[in-house]
Amino acid sequence: MHLLVDLVISREEYLRWYQGAASAVVATARDGRKVRFPAASLRPYVTHQGIRGTFAIYFDDNHKLLAVKKLQ
């Protein structure tokens, strides 16, 4: 199962997560559901501008995170 989320996170905001101010990202999926996942799972997608794009958040039947993949 997966949810689609559109993320726009500034470099400064992500840096706060990276430094430990927060450990999770809370986003609203395209279908309206809230999803919470570890900020560290976005690390491969950080650019000088931050994080921007559409992501698929994959999870199992127990709602355990399996993967986060950037779609665009």
N, CA, C and O atoms as a Maestro MAE file, in Angstrom:
{
 s_m_m2io_version
 :::
 2.0.0
}

f_m_ct {
 s_m_title
 :::
 protein
 m_atom[288] {
  # First column is atom index #
  i_m_mmod_type
  r_m_x_coord
  r_m_y_coord
  r_m_z_coord
  i_m_residue_number
  s_m_chain_name
  s_m_pdb_residue_name
  s_m_pdb_atom_name
  i_m_atomic_number
  :::
  1 25 0.847 -1.170 0.000 1 A "MET " " N  " 7
  2 3 0.000 0.000 0.000 1 A "MET " " CA " 6
  3 2 0.895 1.236 0.000 1 A "MET " " C  " 6
  4 15 2.030 1.199 0.475 1 A "MET " " O  " 8
  5 25 0.363 2.330 -0.541 2 A "HIS " " N  " 7
  6 3 1.134 3.571 -0.533 2 A "HIS " " CA " 6
  7 2 0.223 4.787 -0.550 2 A "HIS " " C  " 6
  8 15 -0.948 4.712 -0.922 2 A "HIS " " O  " 8
  9 25 0.792 5.894 -0.140 3 A "LEU " " N  " 7
  10 3 0.123 7.188 -0.196 3 A "LEU " " CA " 6
  11 2 0.992 8.123 -1.014 3 A "LEU " " C  " 6
  12 15 2.216 7.995 -1.009 3 A "LEU " " O  " 8
  13 25 0.376 9.062 -1.715 4 A "LEU " " N  " 7
  14 3 1.112 10.080 -2.447 4 A "LEU " " CA " 6
  15 2 1.068 11.383 -1.678 4 A "LEU " " C  " 6
  16 15 0.003 11.826 -1.247 4 A "LEU " " O  " 8
  17 25 2.229 11.994 -1.508 5 A "VAL " " N  " 7
  18 3 2.309 13.290 -0.833 5 A "VAL " " CA " 6
  19 2 3.142 14.242 -1.675 5 A "VAL " " C  " 6
  20 15 4.130 13.850 -2.296 5 A "VAL " " O  " 8
  21 25 2.724 15.490 -1.683 6 A "ASP " " N  " 7
  22 3 3.469 16.552 -2.341 6 A "ASP " " CA " 6
  23 2 4.177 17.325 -1.234 6 A "ASP " " C  " 6
  24 15 3.537 17.853 -0.324 6 A "ASP " " O  " 8
  25 25 5.501 17.385 -1.321 7 A "LEU " " N  " 7
  26 3 6.279 18.034 -0.267 7 A "LEU " " CA " 6
  27 2 7.039 19.240 -0.795 7 A "LEU " " C  " 6
  28 15 7.624 19.205 -1.878 7 A "LEU " " O  " 8
  29 25 7.016 20.299 -0.008 8 A "VAL " " N  " 7
  30 3 7.860 21.469 -0.232 8 A "VAL " " CA " 6
  31 2 8.413 21.824 1.141 8 A "VAL " " C  " 6
  32 15 7.725 22.412 1.975 8 A "VAL " " O  " 8
  33 25 9.672 21.455 1.355 9 A "ILE " " N  " 7
  34 3 10.329 21.671 2.640 9 A "ILE " " CA " 6
  35 2 11.602 22.463 2.370 9 A "ILE " " C  " 6
  36 15 12.457 22.034 1.594 9 A "ILE " " O  " 8
  37 25 11.721 23.604 3.004 10 A "SER " " N  " 7
  38 3 12.904 24.428 2.788 10 A "SER " " CA " 6
  39 2 14.135 23.735 3.352 10 A "SER " " C  " 6
  40 15 14.040 22.858 4.211 10 A "SER " " O  " 8
  41 25 15.272 24.142 2.857 11 A "ARG " " N  " 7
  42 3 16.540 23.591 3.335 11 A "ARG " " CA " 6
  43 2 16.698 23.837 4.831 11 A "ARG " " C  " 6
  44 15 17.150 22.957 5.563 11 A "ARG " " O  " 8
  45 25 16.329 25.028 5.283 12 A "GLU " " N  " 7
  46 3 16.447 25.382 6.694 12 A "GLU " " CA " 6
  47 2 15.537 24.526 7.572 12 A "GLU " " C  " 6
  48 15 15.932 24.091 8.654 12 A "GLU " " O  " 8
  49 25 14.318 24.290 7.097 13 A "GLU " " N  " 7
  50 3 13.383 23.474 7.865 13 A "GLU " " CA " 6
  51 2 13.888 22.036 7.978 13 A "GLU " " C  " 6
  52 15 13.836 21.439 9.054 13 A "GLU " " O  " 8
  53 25 14.378 21.479 6.864 14 A "TYR " " N  " 7
  54 3 14.894 20.117 6.927 14 A "TYR " " CA " 6
  55 2 16.130 20.046 7.831 14 A "TYR " " C  " 6
  56 15 16.323 19.063 8.545 14 A "TYR " " O  " 8
  57 25 16.955 21.077 7.798 15 A "LEU " " N  " 7
  58 3 18.156 21.111 8.631 15 A "LEU " " CA " 6
  59 2 17.789 21.008 10.113 15 A "LEU " " C  " 6
  60 15 18.507 20.373 10.885 15 A "LEU " " O  " 8
  61 25 16.682 21.625 10.512 16 A "ARG " " N  " 7
  62 3 16.230 21.510 11.912 16 A "ARG " " CA " 6
  63 2 15.906 20.054 12.247 16 A "ARG " " C  " 6
  64 15 16.249 19.571 13.326 16 A "ARG " " O  " 8
  65 25 15.239 19.354 11.315 17 A "TRP " " N  " 7
  66 3 14.942 17.935 11.549 17 A "TRP " " CA " 6
  67 2 16.233 17.141 11.636 17 A "TRP " " C  " 6
  68 15 16.404 16.294 12.512 17 A "TRP " " O  " 8
  69 25 17.138 17.430 10.710 18 A "TYR " " N  " 7
  70 3 18.405 16.707 10.646 18 A "TYR " " CA " 6
  71 2 19.201 16.891 11.937 18 A "TYR " " C  " 6
  72 15 19.874 15.963 12.386 18 A "TYR " " O  " 8
  73 25 19.130 18.071 12.532 19 A "GLN " " N  " 7
  74 3 19.856 18.356 13.765 19 A "GLN " " CA " 6
  75 2 19.145 17.824 15.001 19 A "GLN " " C  " 6
  76 15 19.658 17.958 16.112 19 A "GLN " " O  " 8
  77 25 17.987 17.230 14.827 20 A "GLY " " N  " 7
  78 3 17.312 16.580 15.932 20 A "GLY " " CA " 6
  79 2 16.180 17.358 16.566 20 A "GLY " " C  " 6
  80 15 15.615 16.909 17.563 20 A "GLY " " O  " 8
  81 25 15.828 18.517 16.016 21 A "ALA " " N  " 7
  82 3 14.721 19.286 16.589 21 A "ALA " " CA " 6
  83 2 13.402 18.525 16.453 21 A "ALA " " C  " 6
  84 15 12.498 18.681 17.274 21 A "ALA " " O  " 8
  85 25 13.305 17.723 15.439 22 A "ALA " " N  " 7
  86 3 12.132 16.870 15.235 22 A "ALA " " CA " 6
  87 2 12.602 15.629 14.507 22 A "ALA " " C  " 6
  88 15 13.560 15.687 13.735 22 A "ALA " " O  " 8
  89 25 11.947 14.515 14.740 23 A "SER " " N  " 7
  90 3 12.395 13.276 14.108 23 A "SER " " CA " 6
  91 2 11.442 12.771 13.031 23 A "SER " " C  " 6
  92 15 11.769 11.838 12.296 23 A "SER " " O  " 8
  93 25 10.263 13.387 12.936 24 A "ALA " " N  " 7
  94 3 9.269 12.891 11.989 24 A "ALA " " CA " 6
  95 2 8.684 14.021 11.149 24 A "ALA " " C  " 6
  96 15 8.606 15.174 11.572 24 A "ALA " " O  " 8
  97 25 8.284 13.646 9.965 25 A "VAL " " N  " 7
  98 3 7.576 14.551 9.064 25 A "VAL " " CA " 6
  99 2 6.104 14.162 9.130 25 A "VAL " " C  " 6
  100 15 5.768 12.978 9.091 25 A "VAL " " O  " 8
  101 25 5.239 15.146 9.229 26 A "VAL " " N  " 7
  102 3 3.800 14.910 9.165 26 A "VAL " " CA " 6
  103 2 3.303 15.644 7.932 26 A "VAL " " C  " 6
  104 15 3.487 16.853 7.799 26 A "VAL " " O  " 8
  105 25 2.670 14.900 7.030 27 A "ALA " " N  " 7
  106 3 2.197 15.485 5.776 27 A "ALA " " CA " 6
  107 2 0.778 15.011 5.502 27 A "ALA " " C  " 6
  108 15 0.313 14.022 6.069 27 A "ALA " " O  " 8
  109 25 0.108 15.731 4.628 28 A "THR " " N  " 7
  110 3 -1.223 15.338 4.196 28 A "THR " " CA " 6
  111 2 -1.108 14.705 2.822 28 A "THR " " C  " 6
  112 15 -0.596 15.312 1.881 28 A "THR " " O  " 8
  113 25 -1.593 13.476 2.723 29 A "ALA " " N  " 7
  114 3 -1.574 12.762 1.445 29 A "ALA " " CA " 6
  115 2 -2.607 13.369 0.507 29 A "ALA " " C  " 6
  116 15 -3.496 14.106 0.934 29 A "ALA " " O  " 8
  117 25 -2.479 13.055 -0.750 30 A "ARG " " N  " 7
  118 3 -3.421 13.582 -1.744 30 A "ARG " " CA " 6
  119 2 -4.863 13.174 -1.465 30 A "ARG " " C  " 6
  120 15 -5.791 13.878 -1.863 30 A "ARG " " O  " 8
  121 25 -5.063 12.045 -0.787 31 A "ASP " " N  " 7
  122 3 -6.427 11.611 -0.481 31 A "ASP " " CA " 6
  123 2 -6.951 12.201 0.831 31 A "ASP " " C  " 6
  124 15 -8.049 11.862 1.272 31 A "ASP " " O  " 8
  125 25 -6.161 13.087 1.456 32 A "GLY " " N  " 7
  126 3 -6.608 13.766 2.676 32 A "GLY " " CA " 6
  127 2 -6.137 13.142 3.975 32 A "GLY " " C  " 6
  128 15 -6.273 13.756 5.033 32 A "GLY " " O  " 8
  129 25 -5.589 11.941 3.922 33 A "ARG " " N  " 7
  130 3 -5.111 11.297 5.153 33 A "ARG " " CA " 6
  131 2 -3.797 11.917 5.604 33 A "ARG " " C  " 6
  132 15 -2.995 12.367 4.785 33 A "ARG " " O  " 8
  133 25 -3.587 11.936 6.909 34 A "LYS " " N  " 7
  134 3 -2.324 12.401 7.475 34 A "LYS " " CA " 6
  135 2 -1.368 11.211 7.534 34 A "LYS " " C  " 6
  136 15 -1.762 10.088 7.847 34 A "LYS " " O  " 8
  137 25 -0.111 11.486 7.227 35 A "VAL " " N  " 7
  138 3 0.903 10.444 7.290 35 A "VAL " " CA " 6
  139 2 2.104 10.999 8.044 35 A "VAL " " C  " 6
  140 15 2.504 12.147 7.848 35 A "VAL " " O  " 8
  141 25 2.665 10.171 8.903 36 A "ARG " " N  " 7
  142 3 3.833 10.547 9.711 36 A "ARG " " CA " 6
  143 2 4.924 9.525 9.412 36 A "ARG " " C  " 6
  144 15 4.691 8.317 9.467 36 A "ARG " " O  " 8
  145 25 6.124 10.026 9.094 37 A "PHE " " N  " 7
  146 3 7.225 9.124 8.779 37 A "PHE " " CA " 6
  147 2 8.540 9.782 9.182 37 A "PHE " " C  " 6
  148 15 8.595 11.001 9.340 37 A "PHE " " O  " 8
  149 25 9.598 8.991 9.352 38 A "PRO " " N  " 7
  150 3 10.882 9.535 9.815 38 A "PRO " " CA " 6
  151 2 11.478 10.542 8.830 38 A "PRO " " C  " 6
  152 15 11.514 10.296 7.624 38 A "PRO " " O  " 8
  153 25 11.934 11.654 9.344 39 A "ALA " " N  " 7
  154 3 12.563 12.675 8.502 39 A "ALA " " CA " 6
  155 2 13.798 12.113 7.808 39 A "ALA " " C  " 6
  156 15 14.118 12.519 6.691 39 A "ALA " " O  " 8
  157 25 14.483 11.199 8.447 40 A "ALA " " N  " 7
  158 3 15.699 10.612 7.868 40 A "ALA " " CA " 6
  159 2 15.427 9.901 6.546 40 A "ALA " " C  " 6
  160 15 16.334 9.762 5.726 40 A "ALA " " O  " 8
  161 25 14.200 9.452 6.327 41 A "SER " " N  " 7
  162 3 13.878 8.749 5.079 41 A "SER " " CA " 6
  163 2 13.912 9.683 3.868 41 A "SER " " C  " 6
  164 15 13.921 9.216 2.729 41 A "SER " " O  " 8
  165 25 13.931 10.993 4.101 42 A "LEU " " N  " 7
  166 3 14.002 11.965 3.004 42 A "LEU " " CA " 6
  167 2 15.426 12.406 2.694 42 A "LEU " " C  " 6
  168 15 15.645 13.139 1.729 42 A "LEU " " O  " 8
  169 25 16.383 11.982 3.482 43 A "ARG " " N  " 7
  170 3 17.768 12.422 3.330 43 A "ARG " " CA " 6
  171 2 18.296 12.286 1.899 43 A "ARG " " C  " 6
  172 15 18.989 13.195 1.442 43 A "ARG " " O  " 8
  173 25 18.007 11.199 1.162 44 A "PRO " " N  " 7
  174 3 18.544 11.088 -0.202 44 A "PRO " " CA " 6
  175 2 17.999 12.139 -1.173 44 A "PRO " " C  " 6
  176 15 18.549 12.321 -2.259 44 A "PRO " " O  " 8
  177 25 16.940 12.819 -0.795 45 A "TYR " " N  " 7
  178 3 16.274 13.754 -1.711 45 A "TYR " " CA " 6
  179 2 16.527 15.224 -1.382 45 A "TYR " " C  " 6
  180 15 15.940 16.109 -2.005 45 A "TYR " " O  " 8
  181 25 17.393 15.488 -0.411 46 A "VAL " " N  " 7
  182 3 17.687 16.865 -0.026 46 A "VAL " " CA " 6
  183 2 18.611 17.503 -1.064 46 A "VAL " " C  " 6
  184 15 19.641 16.938 -1.431 46 A "VAL " " O  " 8
  185 25 18.219 18.696 -1.530 47 A "THR " " N  " 7
  186 3 19.044 19.472 -2.453 47 A "THR " " CA " 6
  187 2 19.373 20.801 -1.779 47 A "THR " " C  " 6
  188 15 18.993 21.034 -0.632 47 A "THR " " O  " 8
  189 25 20.073 21.661 -2.493 48 A "HIS " " N  " 7
  190 3 20.381 22.987 -1.943 48 A "HIS " " CA " 6
  191 2 19.121 23.795 -1.695 48 A "HIS " " C  " 6
  192 15 19.125 24.695 -0.854 48 A "HIS " " O  " 8
  193 25 18.042 23.496 -2.407 49 A "GLN " " N  " 7
  194 3 16.775 24.202 -2.215 49 A "GLN " " CA " 6
  195 2 15.903 23.546 -1.143 49 A "GLN " " C  " 6
  196 15 14.886 24.114 -0.745 49 A "GLN " " O  " 8
  197 25 16.279 22.385 -0.683 50 A "GLY " " N  " 7
  198 3 15.471 21.657 0.290 50 A "GLY " " CA " 6
  199 2 14.914 20.399 -0.334 50 A "GLY " " C  " 6
  200 15 15.622 19.680 -1.039 50 A "GLY " " O  " 8
  201 25 13.652 20.132 -0.078 51 A "ILE " " N  " 7
  202 3 12.987 18.950 -0.623 51 A "ILE " " CA " 6
  203 2 11.724 19.419 -1.320 51 A "ILE " " C  " 6
  204 15 10.885 20.091 -0.720 51 A "ILE " " O  " 8
  205 25 11.593 19.066 -2.582 52 A "ARG " " N  " 7
  206 3 10.416 19.449 -3.357 52 A "ARG " " CA " 6
  207 2 10.057 18.306 -4.294 52 A "ARG " " C  " 6
  208 15 10.922 17.739 -4.961 52 A "ARG " " O  " 8
  209 25 8.777 17.975 -4.336 53 A "GLY " " N  " 7
  210 3 8.351 16.946 -5.272 53 A "GLY " " CA " 6
  211 2 7.202 16.118 -4.748 53 A "GLY " " C  " 6
  212 15 6.672 16.357 -3.663 53 A "GLY " " O  " 8
  213 25 6.834 15.137 -5.552 54 A "THR " " N  " 7
  214 3 5.792 14.183 -5.190 54 A "THR " " CA " 6
  215 2 6.486 12.894 -4.761 54 A "THR " " C  " 6
  216 15 7.394 12.405 -5.434 54 A "THR " " O  " 8
  217 25 6.042 12.359 -3.634 55 A "PHE " " N  " 7
  218 3 6.655 11.166 -3.073 55 A "PHE " " CA " 6
  219 2 5.592 10.106 -2.820 55 A "PHE " " C  " 6
  220 15 4.457 10.412 -2.454 55 A "PHE " " O  " 8
  221 25 5.988 8.852 -3.023 56 A "ALA " " N  " 7
  222 3 5.140 7.719 -2.660 56 A "ALA " " CA " 6
  223 2 5.676 7.181 -1.338 56 A "ALA " " C  " 6
  224 15 6.858 6.860 -1.217 56 A "ALA " " O  " 8
  225 25 4.797 7.090 -0.359 57 A "ILE " " N  " 7
  226 3 5.155 6.563 0.955 57 A "ILE " " CA " 6
  227 2 4.573 5.148 1.022 57 A "ILE " " C  " 6
  228 15 3.355 4.977 1.077 57 A "ILE " " O  " 8
  229 25 5.440 4.144 1.017 58 A "TYR " " N  " 7
  230 3 5.009 2.743 1.025 58 A "TYR " " CA " 6
  231 2 5.022 2.206 2.444 58 A "TYR " " C  " 6
  232 15 5.953 2.465 3.205 58 A "TYR " " O  " 8
  233 25 3.975 1.449 2.800 59 A "PHE " " N  " 7
  234 3 3.869 0.876 4.133 59 A "PHE " " CA " 6
  235 2 3.176 -0.472 4.058 59 A "PHE " " C  " 6
  236 15 2.482 -0.773 3.086 59 A "PHE " " O  " 8
  237 25 3.371 -1.283 5.095 60 A "ASP " " N  " 7
  238 3 2.760 -2.611 5.114 60 A "ASP " " CA " 6
  239 2 1.377 -2.554 5.770 60 A "ASP " " C  " 6
  240 15 0.885 -1.482 6.121 60 A "ASP " " O  " 8
  241 25 0.767 -3.720 5.925 61 A "ASP " " N  " 7
  242 3 -0.584 -3.797 6.499 61 A "ASP " " CA " 6
  243 2 -0.650 -3.333 7.950 61 A "ASP " " C  " 6
  244 15 -1.722 -2.993 8.449 61 A "ASP " " O  " 8
  245 25 0.496 -3.319 8.623 62 A "ASN " " N  " 7
  246 3 0.564 -2.850 10.008 62 A "ASN " " CA " 6
  247 2 0.983 -1.393 10.088 62 A "ASN " " C  " 6
  248 15 1.311 -0.895 11.165 62 A "ASN " " O  " 8
  249 25 0.974 -0.704 8.948 63 A "HIS " " N  " 7
  250 3 1.326 0.713 8.829 63 A "HIS " " CA " 6
  251 2 2.791 0.985 9.130 63 A "HIS " " C  " 6
  252 15 3.153 2.101 9.502 63 A "HIS " " O  " 8
  253 25 3.634 -0.024 8.973 64 A "LYS " " N  " 7
  254 3 5.078 0.147 9.152 64 A "LYS " " CA " 6
  255 2 5.663 0.652 7.830 64 A "LYS " " C  " 6
  256 15 5.357 0.129 6.759 64 A "LYS " " O  " 8
  257 25 6.503 1.670 7.930 65 A "LEU " " N  " 7
  258 3 7.123 2.253 6.744 65 A "LEU " " CA " 6
  259 2 8.019 1.243 6.049 65 A "LEU " " C  " 6
  260 15 8.851 0.591 6.680 65 A "LEU " " O  " 8
  261 25 7.834 1.122 4.734 66 A "LEU " " N  " 7
  262 3 8.685 0.249 3.933 66 A "LEU " " CA " 6
  263 2 9.668 1.048 3.100 66 A "LEU " " C  " 6
  264 15 10.840 0.688 2.998 66 A "LEU " " O  " 8
  265 25 9.185 2.152 2.493 67 A "ALA " " N  " 7
  266 3 10.055 2.931 1.622 67 A "ALA " " CA " 6
  267 2 9.418 4.288 1.322 67 A "ALA " " C  " 6
  268 15 8.202 4.463 1.409 67 A "ALA " " O  " 8
  269 25 10.278 5.238 0.966 68 A "VAL " " N  " 7
  270 3 9.848 6.545 0.480 68 A "VAL " " CA " 6
  271 2 10.559 6.740 -0.845 68 A "VAL " " C  " 6
  272 15 11.788 6.689 -0.903 68 A "VAL " " O  " 8
  273 25 9.802 6.963 -1.908 69 A "LYS " " N  " 7
  274 3 10.396 7.126 -3.239 69 A "LYS " " CA " 6
  275 2 9.871 8.392 -3.890 69 A "LYS " " C  " 6
  276 15 8.674 8.679 -3.863 69 A "LYS " " O  " 8
  277 25 10.785 9.134 -4.472 70 A "LYS " " N  " 7
  278 3 10.411 10.360 -5.174 70 A "LYS " " CA " 6
  279 2 9.897 10.006 -6.566 70 A "LYS " " C  " 6
  280 15 10.538 9.260 -7.306 70 A "LYS " " O  " 8
  281 25 8.733 10.551 -6.911 71 A "LEU " " N  " 7
  282 3 8.142 10.286 -8.223 71 A "LEU " " CA " 6
  283 2 8.463 11.374 -9.225 71 A "LEU " " C  " 6
  284 15 8.715 11.090 -10.396 71 A "LEU " " O  " 8
  285 25 8.455 12.630 -8.770 72 A "GLN " " N  " 7
  286 3 8.771 13.745 -9.660 72 A "GLN " " CA " 6
  287 2 9.327 14.897 -8.888 72 A "GLN " " C  " 6
  288 15 9.653 15.931 -9.471 72 A "GLN " " O  " 8
  :::
 }
 m_bond[287] {
  # First column is bond index #
  i_m_from
  i_m_to
  i_m_order
  :::
  1 1 2 1
  2 2 3 1
  3 3 4 2
  4 3 5 1
  5 5 6 1
  6 6 7 1
  7 7 8 2
  8 7 9 1
  9 9 10 1
  10 10 11 1
  11 11 12 2
  12 11 13 1
  13 13 14 1
  14 14 15 1
  15 15 16 2
  16 15 17 1
  17 17 18 1
  18 18 19 1
  19 19 20 2
  20 19 21 1
  21 21 22 1
  22 22 23 1
  23 23 24 2
  24 23 25 1
  25 25 26 1
  26 26 27 1
  27 27 28 2
  28 27 29 1
  29 29 30 1
  30 30 31 1
  31 31 32 2
  32 31 33 1
  33 33 34 1
  34 34 35 1
  35 35 36 2
  36 35 37 1
  37 37 38 1
  38 38 39 1
  39 39 40 2
  40 39 41 1
  41 41 42 1
  42 42 43 1
  43 43 44 2
  44 43 45 1
  45 45 46 1
  46 46 47 1
  47 47 48 2
  48 47 49 1
  49 49 50 1
  50 50 51 1
  51 51 52 2
  52 51 53 1
  53 53 54 1
  54 54 55 1
  55 55 56 2
  56 55 57 1
  57 57 58 1
  58 58 59 1
  59 59 60 2
  60 59 61 1
  61 61 62 1
  62 62 63 1
  63 63 64 2
  64 63 65 1
  65 65 66 1
  66 66 67 1
  67 67 68 2
  68 67 69 1
  69 69 70 1
  70 70 71 1
  71 71 72 2
  72 71 73 1
  73 73 74 1
  74 74 75 1
  75 75 76 2
  76 75 77 1
  77 77 78 1
  78 78 79 1
  79 79 80 2
  80 79 81 1
  81 81 82 1
  82 82 83 1
  83 83 84 2
  84 83 85 1
  85 85 86 1
  86 86 87 1
  87 87 88 2
  88 87 89 1
  89 89 90 1
  90 90 91 1
  91 91 92 2
  92 91 93 1
  93 93 94 1
  94 94 95 1
  95 95 96 2
  96 95 97 1
  97 97 98 1
  98 98 99 1
  99 99 100 2
  100 99 101 1
  101 101 102 1
  102 102 103 1
  103 103 104 2
  104 103 105 1
  105 105 106 1
  106 106 107 1
  107 107 108 2
  108 107 109 1
  109 109 110 1
  110 110 111 1
  111 111 112 2
  112 111 113 1
  113 113 114 1
  114 114 115 1
  115 115 116 2
  116 115 117 1
  117 117 118 1
  118 118 119 1
  119 119 120 2
  120 119 121 1
  121 121 122 1
  122 122 123 1
  123 123 124 2
  124 123 125 1
  125 125 126 1
  126 126 127 1
  127 127 128 2
  128 127 129 1
  129 129 130 1
  130 130 131 1
  131 131 132 2
  132 131 133 1
  133 133 134 1
  134 134 135 1
  135 135 136 2
  136 135 137 1
  137 137 138 1
  138 138 139 1
  139 139 140 2
  140 139 141 1
  141 141 142 1
  142 142 143 1
  143 143 144 2
  144 143 145 1
  145 145 146 1
  146 146 147 1
  147 147 148 2
  148 147 149 1
  149 149 150 1
  150 150 151 1
  151 151 152 2
  152 151 153 1
  153 153 154 1
  154 154 155 1
  155 155 156 2
  156 155 157 1
  157 157 158 1
  158 158 159 1
  159 159 160 2
  160 159 161 1
  161 161 162 1
  162 162 163 1
  163 163 164 2
  164 163 165 1
  165 165 166 1
  166 166 167 1
  167 167 168 2
  168 167 169 1
  169 169 170 1
  170 170 171 1
  171 171 172 2
  172 171 173 1
  173 173 174 1
  174 174 175 1
  175 175 176 2
  176 175 177 1
  177 177 178 1
  178 178 179 1
  179 179 180 2
  180 179 181 1
  181 181 182 1
  182 182 183 1
  183 183 184 2
  184 183 185 1
  185 185 186 1
  186 186 187 1
  187 187 188 2
  188 187 189 1
  189 189 190 1
  190 190 191 1
  191 191 192 2
  192 191 193 1
  193 193 194 1
  194 194 195 1
  195 195 196 2
  196 195 197 1
  197 197 198 1
  198 198 199 1
  199 199 200 2
  200 199 201 1
  201 201 202 1
  202 202 203 1
  203 203 204 2
  204 203 205 1
  205 205 206 1
  206 206 207 1
  207 207 208 2
  208 207 209 1
  209 209 210 1
  210 210 211 1
  211 211 212 2
  212 211 213 1
  213 213 214 1
  214 214 215 1
  215 215 216 2
  216 215 217 1
  217 217 218 1
  218 218 219 1
  219 219 220 2
  220 219 221 1
  221 221 222 1
  222 222 223 1
  223 223 224 2
  224 223 225 1
  225 225 226 1
  226 226 227 1
  227 227 228 2
  228 227 229 1
  229 229 230 1
  230 230 231 1
  231 231 232 2
  232 231 233 1
  233 233 234 1
  234 234 235 1
  235 235 236 2
  236 235 237 1
  237 237 238 1
  238 238 239 1
  239 239 240 2
  240 239 241 1
  241 241 242 1
  242 242 243 1
  243 243 244 2
  244 243 245 1
  245 245 246 1
  246 246 247 1
  247 247 248 2
  248 247 249 1
  249 249 250 1
  250 250 251 1
  251 251 252 2
  252 251 253 1
  253 253 254 1
  254 254 255 1
  255 255 256 2
  256 255 257 1
  257 257 258 1
  258 258 259 1
  259 259 260 2
  260 259 261 1
  261 261 262 1
  262 262 263 1
  263 263 264 2
  264 263 265 1
  265 265 266 1
  266 266 267 1
  267 267 268 2
  268 267 269 1
  269 269 270 1
  270 270 271 1
  271 271 272 2
  272 271 273 1
  273 273 274 1
  274 274 275 1
  275 275 276 2
  276 275 277 1
  277 277 278 1
  278 278 279 1
  279 279 280 2
  280 279 281 1
  281 281 282 1
  282 282 283 1
  283 283 284 2
  284 283 285 1
  285 285 286 1
  286 286 287 1
  287 287 288 2
  :::
 }
}
